[in-house]
Amino acid sequence: MSRKPNQPDALRAGAEARLARAPLAETCSRPAEELLHELQVHQIELEMQNETLRQAQIELEESRDRYRDLYDFAPVGYLTLTRAGLIEESNFTGAALLGVERGKLLQRRFAHFVAPESGDRWHQIFMRAVLGGERQDCELVLQRGGEEAFHAQLDLLPLEKAGAGMTVRIALTNTTARKRAEAQLRSSEERYRQIVQTSMDGFIIADRAGRLLDANAAYCRMIGYTRDELLNMQITDVEAKETPEETARHIREVMAQGAARFETRHRRKDGQVLEIEVSNVFRQDADGGCIFAFLRDISARKRAEEELRIAAIAFESNEGVTVTDASGVIVRVNRAFTRLTGYSAEEVVGRTPALLQSGRHDQDFYRQMWAALKQRGFWQGEMWNRRKNGKIYAEWLTISAVFGPDERVTHYVGTFSDITQNSEAEAEIHRLAYYDPLTLLPNRRMLQERLGQVLAAAARSGQKGAVLFLDLDNFKTLNDTRGHDIGDMLLTEVAQRIRASVREMDTVARLGGDEFVVILESLAADTGEATVQAGAVGEKLREILARPYDLDGREFYCTASIGISLFGEHGETVEELLKHADLAMYHSKTEGRNALHFFDPAMQAALDRRSALEGDLRQALARGELQLYYQPQVDGARRLIGAEALLRWAHPERGLVAPDEFIALAEETGLILPIGCWVLQTACAQIKTWEKDPRTRHLQLAVNVSARQFRQPDFVARVRQALAETGADPARLKIELTETLVLDDVADTIRKMTALRADGVGFSMDDFGTGYSSLTYLKQLPLDQLKIDRSFVRNLTADPNDAAIVQAIITMGKTFGLNVVAEGVETDAQHALLGLHGCHAFQGYLFGKPVTLPEFEELILQCA
């Protein structure tokens, strides 16, 4: 635009200059010329003003056109709305964004282009701009042409127009692409986070100083810390291989190189050290940058590599090694194989071990070998093969199956050594190491090995199995009374019967003595069905073993107690299975023998209680917890003639422990020996005390002696020592022995009884009538008394059979010159009937229950 003259003088000067250049008429007079000059100057001045105005007009129109172009074609939509929200002006971009021609857009309500979900938001923003008069901005969803939706950024500027009231200028920007990009970015970030969080590998983010900023779930599981715990830790807190200084230097190297991959060790929260493979990168940012690291636990791989190194060394051992595929085709042999067979690796790879067959083994041998391999995954034994030069040699061969992750056989590995030179000796050594020489059954060592193999096979197949523990009933009595030769014949026959009663695949072993074990393989996968199968085999064995035995021309009978433990469900070990089966067998013993029981966890609980009781019993004597109770013995007139000393255990926590709970336990553990000595010593001391009182010096005191105590070689000396140390009168001591004890070794019994009888000690046969006493033995024994068992006295008045037995015992006592005492007398009727038959003495609750020494002495005073 041209600049306007600032002063009229300049315009006039210009006009006069222009007029001066024009030719003047020579005819004009001077005044007329001056007037005309003035007029011409004004005319020119007006023309110059018009020219200036036209130029300004042109420049204004060009400026307006440039503004209009900028406005109409700007990349941002511009709209002007009335106070009522009507569109009164729009540029082309605004119309294009709204999808309506500009001419048709005017006077339409802008709210019609707002999507329903943004309607309320638009109304709030627009009213805030109109009423508040302040600039507003927002993001809304608009509809192009009332249909296609798009995201938009709106900037609202309220303006007051002179004479036109309030208007609102809107700058409208399509943000759909940006929104889409943001959504894609969020989706990408979410995918990244999901990948990281669900990765099997650990992932951490750390800053330049090694502080942990983030960790995924896999690393938390790997390292044993929670994410919150890790976010308060540094890399050095879990690093187990490098010092803090080395770790810091390592971080600086990663930052310098931008990325690195290395191996290290991390320490778990529980202290376990893991082998870790780390792949990390460093990324610089405005905050200094971070290290992103993926971590993989390679502990198992490291162990596998170590095992492979060991296996590689073992592969080149002095023993020949053959590796075949699942079909039996040789894939690899070692140098020892070539040395022992003469075949090179090239000659045998791709062929089967059948090229080595010597012809000495029939097809049944190989069928059994493969059956064992398929069933147990293991076979070992002696085999005769042929070398390349045709020479036959003996080898000790072990074949093991190799299983893949799917539990299918992938390879077989055979190891063998040449035993030709000492085949017979080797075979004998092997038999001695793994077989029982009497029955030729596998011994404990082979049993444990086979049971381990069977457990592994059961874990793969999912089938159940069972261990049967058999113990012959009363075998010791037969062995001792009939001789070891008869006992060995019985054991051999038992082994043959068991072997013939089970399947070929099942294992029968002898542990020693009269104990046998049977391993039943491949029972049903269902526990209930497997239980029925094992129980059926157990009952079959129990019935077969109970049949009579013809041994050296004489007929014998023997039964077995059987315990069964199933396996294949809880990952049992060899030791646990044998222990459980043994415990179940013991339960069969305690239930009366010739029985079968399955292991129950309750048995283990009972065993634990028994173990605890045993531990306490070992301390009971030292702690003074054992006591003697005294039960009165009276004559026919109910006069006190003596007492029986009965052992009681006053446990500080359990209270008074019943004798049947701990006496048998003391017998089994050998604790009965020190306890028995204490009883004898205490009883003798009490006899000596009673000697000092005229009211008690006549009393006899009966003491029970266990079989284990009586069979000690120094039993007689122990009794004499107790009498000597206390000064007690031997005639006042009466030792009670059971029928079973007496008949166990009659000669030893008579010798010891005779020795003590010579000192004045009396003897009573306890529980008489419940055993199998021979009259011949009874006549030989130096007894003083027979004691009628309480089981006969209980039903004496109601059962004629019991009455007859009692009468027979009393008559027998009279015949042999023995006193008779009845125990368990609880009623006057029993007492009267016993007296009627001639019984000499009585013991039972009718006369007094077992009581402590002070209570017994009180009873003595009452009787006096």
DRENKOLKOL-654873 format. One record per residue (C-alpha): residue in three letters; y, x, z. Coordinates in steps of 0.001 Angstrom, whole numbers, padded with zeros to 6 digits, always signed. Each point is the difference from the previous one (the first is absolute). Layout:
BEGIN
ALAYXZ
...
END
This chain:
BEGIN
MET+000000+000000+000000
SER+003495+001364-000919
ARG+002506+000699+002710
LYS+003104-002318+000176
PRO+003513+001624-000189
ASN+001416+000313+003425
GLN+003722-000242-000951
PRO+001975-002022-002605
ASP+001804+003205-000984
ALA-003166+001477-001351
LEU-000646-003114-002098
ARG+003534-000023-001220
ALA-000083+003684-000805
GLY-003080-000569-002014
ALA+001557-002892-001868
GLU+003116+001991-000807
ALA-002088+002862-001232
ARG-001872-002286-002281
LEU+003255-001602-001277
ALA+001522+003402-000675
ARG-002786+000848-002297
ALA+000641-003221-002001
PRO+002603+000120-002940
LEU+003282-001762+000761
ALA+001880-002250-002488
GLU+003025+001662-001274
THR+001894-003335-000320
CYS+000043-000843+003753
SER+003189+000378+001871
ARG+000151+001799+003247
PRO-000051-002978+002418
ALA-002581-001824-001964
GLU-002014+003147-000129
GLU+000083+000372+003725
LEU-001050-003573+000582
LEU-002721+000270-002517
HIS-001110+003227+001613
GLU-000336-001705+003324
LEU-001992-002803-001455
GLN-002285+002339-001846
VAL-000534+002018+003165
HIS-001001-003144+001912
GLN-002269-001066-002803
ILE-001766+003317-000061
GLU-000180-000042+003788
LEU-001702-003406-000156
GLU-002431+001183-002646
MET-000951+002993+002138
GLN-000540-002270+003014
ASN-002237-002251-002091
GLU-001946+003003-001225
THR-000497+001164+003559
LEU-001128-003439+001090
ARG-002457-000300-002882
GLN-001484+003355+000865
ALA-000335-001010+003659
GLN-001632-003263-001087
ILE-002567+001876-002067
GLU-000827+002340+002854
LEU-000352-002917+002400
GLU-002373-001776-002326
GLU-002080+003172-000452
SER-000129+000461+003762
ARG-001015-003636+000450
ASP-002688+000351-002625
ARG-001356+003138+001692
TYR-000097-001787+003372
ARG-001627-003038-001579
ASP-002616+002200-001605
LEU-000614+001819+003261
TYR-000214-003304+001832
ASP-002180-001820-002516
PHE-002414+002834-000721
ALA-000158+001629+003401
PRO-003599+000683+001248
VAL+000835-002080+003059
GLY+000381-003747-000221
TYR+003427-001288+001073
LEU+000597-003633+000925
THR+002899-001860+001523
LEU-000828-003040+002114
THR+002247-002718+001235
ARG+000137-000956+003649
ALA-002514-002725-000876
GLY-002421+002585-001388
LEU+000566-000844-003684
ILE-000037+002776-002575
GLU+003413+000242-001626
GLU-000379+003393-001629
SER-002864+002359-000924
ASN-000500+003075-002099
PHE-002744+000304-002587
THR-002250+001968+002403
GLY+000317-002708+002664
ALA-000857-002701-002544
ALA-002928+002066-001284
LEU-001314+000516+003525
LEU+000167-003718+000675
GLY-001527-000738-003407
VAL+002743-002371-001186
GLU+002617+000396-002753
ARG+003371+000828+001476
GLY+001633-003064-001452
LYS-002611-002281+001560
LEU+000108+001816+003292
LEU+003516-000966+001013
GLN+000448-002737+002560
ARG-003677+000150+000968
ARG-000896+000359+003637
PHE-001203+003499+000815
ALA-002428-001317+002615
HIS-002060-001492-002868
PHE-000960+003549-000956
VAL-001127+000931+003534
ALA-003784-000170+000621
PRO-001068-002489+002680
GLU-001107+002731+002365
SER+003499+001519-000051
GLY+001948-003262+000133
ASP+000833+000047+003663
ARG+000906+003676-000100
TRP+002430-000603-002946
HIS+001683-002907+001730
GLN+000568+002058+003164
ILE+001411+003009-001878
PHE+002262-002074-002300
MET+001451-002056+002845
ARG+000606+003147+002031
ALA+001981+001491-002904
VAL+002025-003188-000657
LEU+000735-000845+003608
GLY+000324+003539+001338
GLY+001747+001471-002980
GLU-001972+003204+000400
ARG-002110+001916-002433
GLN-003751-000778+000167
ASP-003151+001411-001615
CYS-003605-001110-000086
GLU-003252+000058-001948
LEU-001286-003271-001421
VAL-002666-001250-002332
LEU+001663-001675-003011
GLN-001487-001975-002861
ARG+000806+000880-003579
GLY+000562-003208-001915
GLY-001367-001857+003004
GLU-003518+001424-000532
GLU-000598+003756+000002
ALA+000733+001507+003403
PHE+001542+003401+000602
HIS+001385+001917+002954
ALA+003769+000551+000087
GLN+002595+001829+002065
LEU+003193-002081+000488
ASP+003367+001365+001121
LEU+002495-002824+000812
LEU+003784+000562+000125
PRO+002156-003023+001000
LEU+003474-000109-001653
GLU+003018-002288+000352
LYS+001517-000836-003429
ALA+003541-001232-000120
GLY-000103-003694-000674
ALA-003780+000019-000462
GLY-001187+000302+003597
MET-003035+002008+001153
THR-002382+001554-002550
VAL-002997+002254+000533
ARG-000707+002913-002305
ILE-003687+000966-000184
ALA-001454+003264-001250
LEU-003634-000732-000944
THR-002619+002752-000442
ASN-003639-000556-001044
THR-002110+001876+002609
THR-003410-001200-001234
ALA-000948+003414-001381
ARG+001105+001645+003217
LYS-001916-002526+002079
ARG-003068+000545-002139
ALA+000342+003745+000402
GLU+000424-000386+003756
ALA-003085-002251+000157
GLN-001957+002508-002056
LEU+001176+002747+002318
ARG-001048-001990+003058
SER-003346-000782-001636
SER-000450+003652-000862
GLU+000856+001012+003541
GLU-002400-002619+001370
ARG-002773+001193-002319
TYR+000682+003545+001100
ARG-000127-001029+003645
GLN-003232-001950-000525
ILE-001548+002951-001813
VAL+000986+002311+002807
GLN-001084-002370+002754
THR-003353-000871-001611
SER-000763+003530-001134
MET-003190+001520+001351
ASP+001982+003208+000427
GLY+002565+000548+002704
PHE+003685+000050-000929
ILE+002973+001264+001984
ILE+003715+000598-000548
ALA+001716+002816+001907
ASP+003512+001361+000017
ARG+001000+003630-000517
ALA-000533+000723+003704
GLY-003569-001358-000056
ARG+000758-003237+001856
LEU-002276-002835-001085
LEU+001949-002885-001543
ASP-002870-002210-001168
ALA-003799-000149-000127
ASN-002441-002391-001612
ALA-002905-001780+001668
ALA-002596+002391-001456
TYR+001627+003005+001657
CYS+000297-001893+003303
ARG-003734-000718-000120
MET-000713+003560-001013
ILE+002025+001643+002748
GLY-000544-002583+002762
TYR+003706-000604+000759
THR+001923-003225-000585
ARG+002886+000007-002469
ASP+002498-000389+002854
GLU-001486+003043+001737
LEU+000165+002063-003186
LEU+003663-000883-000619
ASN+000836+001805+003244
MET-001922+003108-001008
GLN+000312+003013-002278
ILE-002460+001561-002413
THR-000539+002817+002511
ASP-001312-002552+002521
VAL-003059-000688-002179
GLU-000304+003369-001750
ALA-003058+001854+001330
LYS-000155+003011-002317
GLU+003550+001351-000235
THR+002423+001036+002697
PRO+003358-001868+000124
GLU+001634+003010-001664
GLU-002559+000052-002798
THR+000422-003756-000532
ALA+003803+000374-000222
ARG-000412+002789-002543
HIS-002467-002143-001942
ILE+002529-002869-000124
ARG+002664+002348-001365
GLU-002397+001167-002717
VAL-000741-003599-001022
MET+003746-000731-000165
ALA+000537+003081-002161
GLN-002930-000700-002350
GLY+000456-003781-000116
ALA-003725-000695+000416
ALA-003101+001558+001514
ARG-003699-000603+000604
PHE-001915+001710+002776
GLU-002606-000446+002748
THR+000652-000024+003737
ARG-001302-001579+003205
HIS+001398-002918+002014
ARG-000919-000877+003566
ARG-000807-003635+000777
LYS+001285-001712+003117
ASP-003480+000338+001547
GLY+000053+003761-000608
GLN-002346+000060-002985
VAL+001138+002389-002733
LEU-000078-001220-003619
GLU-000056+002032-003184
ILE+002927-001331-002093
GLU+000969+000402-003650
VAL+003768-000466-000501
SER+001848-000839-003247
ASN+003771-000212+000517
VAL+003304-000047-001875
PHE+003581+000566+001116
ARG+002774-002324-001184
GLN+003672+000858+000531
ASP+002389-002806+000948
ALA+003420-000522+001589
ASP-001543+000384+003476
GLY-001537+003359-000793
GLY-003336-001108-001429
CYS-003500-000960+001171
ILE-003555+001233-000405
PHE-002508-002564-001278
ALA-003602+000962+000729
PHE-003445-001463-000706
LEU-002675+001197+002427
ARG-003755-000259-000483
ASP-002663+000562+002664
ILE-002370+002521-001578
SER-002004+000724+003167
ALA-003151-001560-001471
ARG+000486+001930-003243
LYS+000427+003235+001934
ARG-003180-000692+001941
ALA-001812-000824-003239
GLU+001235+003248-001562
GLU-001228+001906+003034
GLU-003349-001752-000220
LEU-000170+000790-003699
ARG+000638+003668+000736
ILE-002730-000080+002629
ALA-002285-001907-002363
ALA+000651+002548-002749
ILE-001063+002777+002359
ALA-003010-002012+001189
PHE-000938-000781-003608
GLU-000567+003676-000645
SER-002246+000395+003047
ASN-003454+001587-000029
GLU-001575-003439-000351
GLY-000439-001546-003405
VAL+002354-002921-000669
THR-000414-002682-002654
VAL+002585-002710-000703
THR-000994-002999-002125
ASP+001791-003150-001055
ALA-001079-003425+001227
SER-002700-000107-002716
GLY-001516+003292+001125
VAL+001347+002099-002874
ILE+000907+003541+001103
VAL+003739+000723-000245
ARG+000199+003264+001928
VAL-002128+002654+001695
ASN+000889+003140+001916
ARG-001038+003603-000520
ALA-002696-000260+002701
PHE-001630-002779-002057
THR-000292+002371-002945
ARG-001364+002745+002225
LEU-002642-002274+001586
THR-001096-001952-003119
GLY+000704+002413-002820
TYR+001995-002629-001919
SER+003632+000683-000901
ALA+002663-002667+000398
GLU+000190-000440-003791
GLU-003738-000726-000128
VAL-000016-002768+002611
VAL+003400-001754-000221
GLY-000528-003311-001798
ARG-003694-000161+000940
THR-001693-001493+003088
PRO-001760+001868+002853
ALA-003275-001259-001471
LEU-000183+003231-002042
LEU-000870+001730+003301
GLN-002917-002283+000917
SER-003195+001857+000859
GLY-002409-002914-000326
ARG-001077+000261+003635
HIS+001751-003227+001035
ASP-001014-003440-001271
GLN+002339-002791-001059
ASP-000284-001666+003394
PHE+001565+003110+001587
TYR+003036-000239-002271
ARG+000246-003777+000420
GLN+000175+000396+003769
MET+002551+002793-000331
TRP+002292-002138-002201
ALA-000519-003026+002229
ALA+001212+002046+002986
LEU+002967+001282-002004
LYS+001046-003494-001065
GLN-000514-001416+003476
ARG+001375+002793+002196
GLY+001902+002207-002428
PHE-002036+002974+001270
TRP-003429+001613-000403
GLN-001518+003277+001088
GLY-003439+001467-000187
GLU-002290+002624-001472
MET-000448-000001-003771
TRP-001967+002130-002465
ASN+001840+000867-003242
ARG-000588+002268-003006
ARG+002215+002946-000974
LYS+000938+000804-003600
ASN-002722+002628-000084
GLY-002566-002637+000907
LYS-000558+001142+003579
ILE-000299-002813+002539
TYR+001960+000408+003233
ALA+000650-002004+003172
GLU+003520-000953+000964
TRP+001643-001870+002862
LEU+002219-002553-001738
THR+002821-002127+001409
ILE+001618-002633-002237
SER+003181-001857+000989
ALA+001702-002821-001897
VAL+003752+000238-000642
PHE+001839-003324+000114
GLY+003251-000928-001709
PRO+002802-002179+001376
ASP-001867-003109-001241
GLU-003055+001019+002088
ARG-002011+000680-003168
VAL-001978+003194-000452
THR+001872+002430-002248
HIS-002133+003124+000411
TYR-003015+001463+001746
VAL+000112+003480+001554
GLY-003263+001838+000587
THR-000306+003236+001972
PHE-003248+001942+000176
SER-001457+003278+001177
ASP-003205+001761-000991
ILE-002589-000293+002769
THR-003005+001095-002021
GLN-000750+003092+002080
ASN-000067-001902+003276
SER-000495-003571-001159
GLU-002678-000719+002528
ALA+001972+001586+002841
GLU+003204-001726-001101
ALA-001769-003335-000189
GLU-001403+000526+003486
ILE+003405+000993+001375
HIS+001518-003042-001612
ARG-002685-002249+001457
LEU+000550+001448+003451
ALA+003761-000390-000320
TYR-000026-003552-001300
TYR-003325-001616+000924
ASP-001876-000870+003160
PRO-003169+002127+000015
LEU-002145-002692+001659
THR+000817-003093-002068
LEU+001441+001805-003074
LEU+002944-002389+000193
PRO+003598+001224-000413
ASN+001366+001357+003272
ARG+003402-000545+001594
ARG+001720+002564-002245
MET-001173-001595-003242
LEU+000600-003466+001416
GLN+003659+000822+000612
GLU+000428+001461-003475
ARG-001651-002976-001697
LEU+001902-002474+002117
GLY+003253+001678-001051
GLN-001006-000335-003656
VAL-001031-003637+000467
LEU+003323-000834+001684
ALA+001904+001500-002951
ALA-002127-001981-002472
ALA+000534-003220+001979
ALA+003765+000554-000017
ARG-000074+000251-003790
SER-002375-002908-000683
GLY+001334-002396+002630
GLN-003567-000738+001139
LYS-000973-000038+003634
GLY-002706+002020+001696
ALA-001560+000281+003437
VAL-001272+002599+002463
LEU-003017-001009+002085
PHE-000627+002016+003159
LEU-003592-000356+001288
ASP-001267+001184+003384
LEU-003643-000454+001003
ASP-000507-001874+003252
ASN-001881+001770+002823
PHE-000994+002857-002304
LYS+000513+002545+002768
THR-002564-001745+002184
LEU-002547+000057-002822
ASN+000775+003627-000827
ASP-000295+001105+003625
THR-003118-001989+000860
ARG-001956+000372-003261
GLY+001148+003428-001067
HIS+002335+001412-002598
ASP-002632-000058-002737
ILE-000254-003776+000249
GLY+003793-000207+000172
ASP+000330+002056-003211
MET-002550-002191-001745
LEU+001976-003073+001019
LEU+003280+001480-001274
THR-001604+000875-003341
GLU-001393-003507-000388
VAL+003364-001536+000930
ALA+001724+002164-002642
GLN-002488-001121-002656
ARG+000435-003668+000891
ILE+003791+000205-000121
ARG-000012+001896-003308
ALA-002369-002543-001552
SER+002142-002929+001176
VAL+003276+000943-001702
ARG+001111+000637-003579
GLU-000316+003318-001796
MET+003793+000457+000026
ASP+000226-000486+003760
THR-000073+003001+002321
VAL-002306+000295+003007
ALA+000639+002855+002424
ARG-001273+001153+003363
LEU+002683+001185+002396
GLY-002468+001410+002490
GLY-002279-001295+002723
ASP-000695-003671-000647
GLU+003271-000767-001814
PHE+000087-000965-003682
VAL+002876-001007-002280
VAL-000103-002051-003203
ILE+002900-000086-002494
LEU+000019-003145-002128
GLU+002042+000433-003171
SER+001422-002453-002543
LEU-000030-003135+002097
ALA+002105-002991-001037
ALA+003785+000373-000242
ASP+000400-003060+002241
THR-000181+000948+003675
GLY-001885-003136+001014
GLU-002635+000450-002691
ALA-000321+003723+000786
THR-000529-000884+003677
VAL-002839-002352-000912
GLN-001594+002662-002217
ALA+000209+002705+002664
GLY-001268-002378+002671
ALA-002997-000926-002160
VAL-000933+003670-000443
GLY+000452+000592+003724
GLU-002266-002931+000930
LYS-002567+001182-002541
LEU-000039+003467+001575
ARG-000177-001421+003521
GLU-003006-002148-000926
ILE-001816+002788-001889
LEU+000502+002547+002768
ALA-001304-002452+002626
ARG-003412-000189-001707
PRO-002842+001910+001679
TYR-000521+003716-000747
ASP-003450+001567-000441
LEU+000465+003470+001411
ASP-003019+002229+000334
GLY-002315-002989+000125
ARG+001961-001848+002662
GLU+002373-002909-000370
PHE+003590+000386+001229
TYR+003053-002241-000064
CYS+003605+001078-000354
THR+003179-001960-000646
ALA+003476+001085-001046
SER+003552-000847+001024
ILE+002306-000125-003021
GLY+003778+000200-000351
ILE+001808-000720-003286
SER+003500+000953-001107
LEU+001412-001145-003371
PHE+002283+002229-002068
GLY+002203-000264-003064
GLU+002823-002115+001406
HIS+002060+001990+002502
GLY-000294+003599-001255
GLU-002447+001090+002704
THR-000946+003648+000452
VAL-003562+001334+000259
GLU+000434+000669+003724
GLU+001420-003467+000679
LEU-002833-001764-001834
LEU-002740+001882+001827
LYS+001791-000563+003294
HIS+000351-003742-000670
ALA-003632-000396-001061
ASP-001139+001975+003068
LEU+002122-002214+002225
ALA-001477-003149-001556
MET-003502+001448+000529
TYR+000827+000693+003636
HIS+001006-003645+000325
SER-003436-000972-001368
LYS-001568+002206+002662
THR+001951-001613+002818
GLU-000866-003458-001319
GLY-003712+000569+000564
ARG-001090+002308-002859
ASN-001829-000993-003213
ALA+003275-001554-001160
LEU+002648+000359-002683
HIS+003775-000080+000436
PHE+002974+000580-002274
PHE+002876+002138+001163
ASP+002871-002027+001389
PRO+003446+001423+000937
ALA-000594-001543+003423
MET-002766+002557+000461
GLN+002513+002771-000603
ALA+002345-001575+002499
ALA-002865-000144+002504
LEU-000763+003633-000749
ASP+003616+000923+000614
ARG-000091-001847+003317
ARG-003242+001773+000842
SER+001564+003370-000824
ALA+002943-000789+002238
LEU-002385-001064+002753
GLU-001937+003220-000413
GLY+003183+002030+000355
ASP+000861-001814+003214
LEU-003552+000316+001311
ARG+000144+003787-000390
GLN+002913+000002+002443
ALA-001282-002717+002344
LEU-002057+002258+002256
ALA+002783+002552+000437
ARG+002526-002743+000712
GLY-002194-001602+002662
GLU-000298-003271-001920
LEU-003790-000335+000420
GLN-001283-001854+003050
LEU-003344-000997+001481
TYR-000511-003655+000825
TYR-002833-001050+002309
GLN-002212-003078-000357
PRO-002078-000953+003038
GLN-003822-000054+000003
VAL-001684-002145+002637
ASP-003524-000683+001259
GLY-001736-003341+000257
ALA+001982-000860+003162
ARG+003228+000870-001803
ARG+000493+003090+002131
LEU+001956+002809-001672
ILE-002407+002803-000973
GLY+002080+001903-002544
ALA+002207-000190-003026
GLU+000212+000932-003661
ALA+002882+002283-000962
LEU+001642-001322-003172
LEU+002571+001961-001985
ARG+003396-001580-000699
TRP+003058+001284-001883
ALA+003442-001000+001326
HIS+002128+000704-003090
PRO+003757+000237+000769
GLU+000904-002153-003040
ARG-003155-001914-000957
GLY-000883-000929+003565
LEU-003653-000073+001060
VAL-002067+001035-003061
ALA-003435-001639-000120
PRO-002985+002409+000152
ASP-001425-001250-003322
GLU+003244+001158-001660
PHE-000138+003613+001097
ILE-003515+000898+001228
ALA-001466+000028-003545
LEU+003070+001916-001193
ALA-000513+002574+002734
GLU-003657+000328-001062
GLU+000897+000594-003649
THR+002755+002510+000692
GLY-001851+001938+002680
LEU+002588-000930+002620
ILE-002806-001667+001921
LEU-001085+003457+001238
PRO+003110+000865+002055
ILE+000396-003641+000967
GLY-003655-000199+001090
CYS+000403+003110+002121
TRP+003057-001501+001650
VAL-001914-003221+000753
LEU-002865+001920+001587
GLN+002374+002143+002035
THR+002024-003022+001169
ALA-003125-002022+000845
CYS-001525+002836+002006
ALA+003271+000497+001873
GLN+000025-003714+000867
ILE-003598+000163+001258
LYS+001016+002865+002268
THR+002959-002027+001299
TRP-002254-002977+000717
GLU-002379+002219+001990
LYS+002696+000347+002649
ASP+000024-003754+000774
PRO-003043-001678+001612
ARG+000760-003151-001999
THR-000277+001752-003382
ARG-002233+003039+000480
HIS-003044-001998-001139
LEU+001568-001109-003304
GLN-001395+001228-003309
LEU+002372+000552-002937
ALA-001286-000488-003546
VAL+001602+001943-002843
ASN-000511-000617-003732
VAL-000709+003123-002052
SER+000515+000008-003776
ALA-002606+001238-002434
ARG+002225+002835-001191
GLN+000634+001141+003556
PHE-003682-000227+000998
ARG-001118+002004-003065
GLN+002218+002952+000899
PRO-002201+003006+000897
ASP+001933+000524+003236
PHE-000117-003631+001173
VAL-002221+000706+003003
ALA+002193+002926+001011
ARG+003134-002161-000303
VAL-001441-002645+002347
ARG-001103+002601+002530
GLN+003437+001637-000177
ALA+001736-003308+000750
LEU-002301-000630+002965
ALA+000463+003509+001321
GLU+003793+000054-000347
THR+000422-003370+001770
GLY-002858+000340+002500
ALA-001251-003469-000885
ASP-003522-001132+000937
PRO-002049-000050-003258
ALA-002016-002946+001304
ARG+003144-002165-000130
LEU+000597+000747-003728
LYS-001771-002131-002582
ILE+000281+000829-003699
GLU-000371-002903-002463
LEU-001500+000726-003434
THR-000530-002393-002918
GLU-003376-000572-001658
THR+001274+001425-003300
LEU+001157+003192+001697
VAL-003248+000452+001850
LEU-002211-000440-003069
ASP+002160+002143-002310
ASP-001718+003169+001269
VAL-002566-000951+002624
ALA-001071+003548+000857
ASP+003570+001164+000616
THR+000725-003176+001959
ILE-003021+000461+002297
ARG+000820+003684+000565
LYS+003607-000667+001086
MET-000856-003089+002053
THR-002782+001860+001819
ALA+002305+002895+000840
LEU+002657-002240+001519
ARG-002577-002290+001605
ALA-001256+003015+001898
ASP+003520+000393+001404
GLY-000061-003617+001222
VAL+002085-001595-002788
GLY-001174-003487-000927
PHE-000310-001471-003529
SER+000360-003537-001299
MET-000795-001230-003535
ASP+003035-002034-001025
ASP-000142-003097-002247
PHE-003775-000090+000276
GLY-001668-002413-002394
THR+002420+000455-002901
GLY-001732+003066-001462
TYR-003529+000859-001034
SER-001348+001820+003010
SER-003622+001041-000160
LEU-001994-000582+003169
THR-001438+003475-000419
TYR+003464+001554+000063
LEU+001082-002272+002834
LYS-002906+001206+002104
GLN+000923+003635-000625
LEU+003698-000322+000884
PRO+001022+000841+003599
LEU+001966-003249+000411
ASP+000992-001707+003234
GLN+001349-003237-001368
LEU+000038-002394-002958
LYS+003200-001898-000739
ILE-000433-003409-001662
ASP+002555-000411-002779
ARG+002607-002714+000451
SER-001004-001630-003320
PHE-003247-001193+001606
VAL+001654-001033+003275
ARG+002673-002098-001769
ASN-002436-002676-001241
LEU-002600+000533+002699
THR+000131-003577+001335
ALA+000152-001662-003434
ASP-002198+002070-002328
PRO-003708+000272+000902
ASN-000337+003085-002232
ASP+002689+001880+001929
ALA-001584-001137+003277
ALA-003373+001330-001157
ILE+001510+003349-001035
VAL+001761+000347+003355
GLN-003200-000808+001857
ALA-001908+002542-002123
ILE+002564+002723+000750
ILE-000148-000681+003724
THR-003818+000025-000099
MET+000047+003265-001995
GLY+002321+001535+002582
LYS-002339-000940+002776
THR-002956+001370-001968
PHE+001671+003386-000454
GLY+001446+000015+003503
LEU+003581-000346-001193
ASN+002861-001910+001520
VAL+001576-002656-002207
VAL+003701-000888-000117
ALA+001391-002869-002085
GLU+003499+000358-001431
GLY+002310-002777-001169
VAL-000949-002436+002788
GLU+002730-002635+000066
THR-001568-003141+001554
ASP-001966-000843+003124
ALA-002744-001499-002174
GLN-000485+003308-001800
HIS-000058+001820+003327
ALA-002542-002384+001471
LEU-002342+000133-003004
LEU+000158+003802-000146
GLY-000782+000182+003703
LEU-002877-002430-000481
HIS-001533+002366-002570
GLY+000338+002962+002384
CYS+003160+001746-001206
HIS+001215+002593+002525
ALA+003708+000380-000700
PHE+002821-001789-001809
GLN+003290+000794-001672
GLY+002515-002371-001557
TYR+003147-002075+000392
LEU-001805-002204+002522
PHE+000285+002878+002445
GLY+003111+001689-001279
LYS+001623+001233-003200
PRO+000814+003686-000622
VAL+002992+000930+002169
THR+002074+003038+000929
LEU-001065+002202+002911
PRO+002485-001527+002486
GLU-001189-003495-000927
PHE-003642+001048+000320
GLU+000622+001508+003435
GLU+001659-003252+001031
LEU-003173-001790-001129
ILE-002055+002392+002166
LEU+002077-000960+003033
GLN-000560-003669-000721
CYS-003765+000501-000301
ALA-000052+001940+003255
END
